[in-house]
Amino acid sequence: MTSLPFKNDLKTNSEITEDINTNVIDGITIDCVIFGFNRQNLEVLLVQHAEGESAGKWGLLGGWIKTEESTDHAAHRIVYELTNLDHLYLEQLKAFTDPERVSFKRVITIGYYTLLNREDYNIKASLKVIEAKWHKITDIPDLIFDHNEILKFSLMQLRNRVRQAPIGFNLLPEKFTLLQLMHLYEEILGVELDKSNFRRKILHMKLLLELEEKQKAVSHRAAKLYKFDPEVYKKLTEKGFNFEF
C-alpha cells in the first residue's frame, strides 16, 4: 500500500467543482473502498451522493482524475475531498472495464482499497455528498453502477492478503489476547475459526511475544496478554507467509 502526503490546496467547493469539470481525464475515474474495523465489526465507508444522476444513492468514494495528477494522488485527493480523511495507505486493486458499468457513457474506473481503525479517524462529509456513513460488511445497500462488484472484489483481495501478511494487525491494542486477535481474523474473513487450531498456528509463526501480564478488570477469567514481535512482524510483512485455516 502507498501513503502519499496530500497538501490541502483546495479553496472552496465551487472552485473544486469548476476545476474538476474542466481539467479531468474523460472516461477514467477512481473508486476507493475504505474498510474500517471498530474492534467488533468489519465495515465499509459509503457516501450518499448529493448531485447528478446518482443523487440520493449510496456508493463508494469516487471521482475523476485530473490531467496533471497520477492515479495514486487522485485517489488520495478524492478521499480527502469527500470525507476529510488524509494520510491513508491505499493499495491499487485493478481497472474495472465492463462497457455497461455506467449507462450514460463509457467509463473505466481504477479501484483502490485500504483497511483502517475507525477510532483513529474523524469522518467529515463534504458538500458534494449528503452523508458519509460506515456500513457493516454484512449489511450493504444496493450501490450505484458496479460498486457492489468492486466492493466484493476488494473484500476478496483483503481476505487473500490477510492470509499472506499481517494486514490489519495494527487495529489491535498494543497488548491483546489471542481471542481478540482471532476475532479480528474472523471479522475480516467472515468465518468462524476453531480456537485451538488458531492458537496453535498463530503461536507457531513466532510472531507474538508472550507477556507476564493478564487482562484486568474483566468479569470473566483473565486471559494472558501478548504483543507483536516488531522484528518478526517486519520480516513477515516484507516476505509474507501462508496462514491457512
Salt bridges, closest charged atoms under 4 A:
ASP19 OD2 - LYS66 NZ 2.70
ASP26 OD1 - LYS105 NZ 2.41
ASP31 OD2 - ARG101 NH2 3.66
ASP31 OD1 - HIS147 NE2 3.31
GLU43 OE1 - ARG118 NH1 2.39
GLU69 OE1 - HIS73 ND1 3.11
GLU69 OE2 - ARG77 NH2 2.57
GLU81 OE1 - ARG77 NH1 3.33
GLU81 OE1 - LYS128 NZ 3.33
ASP86 OD2 - HIS87 NE2 3.81
GLU91 OE1 - ARG161 NH1 2.50
GLU119 OE1 - ARG39 NE 3.75
ASP146 OD1 - ARG101 NH2 2.73
GLU186 OE1 - HIS183 ND1 3.97
GLU210 OE2 - LYS224 NZ 2.52
GLU213 OE2 - LYS175 NZ 2.97
GLU244 OE1 - ARG163 NE 3.55
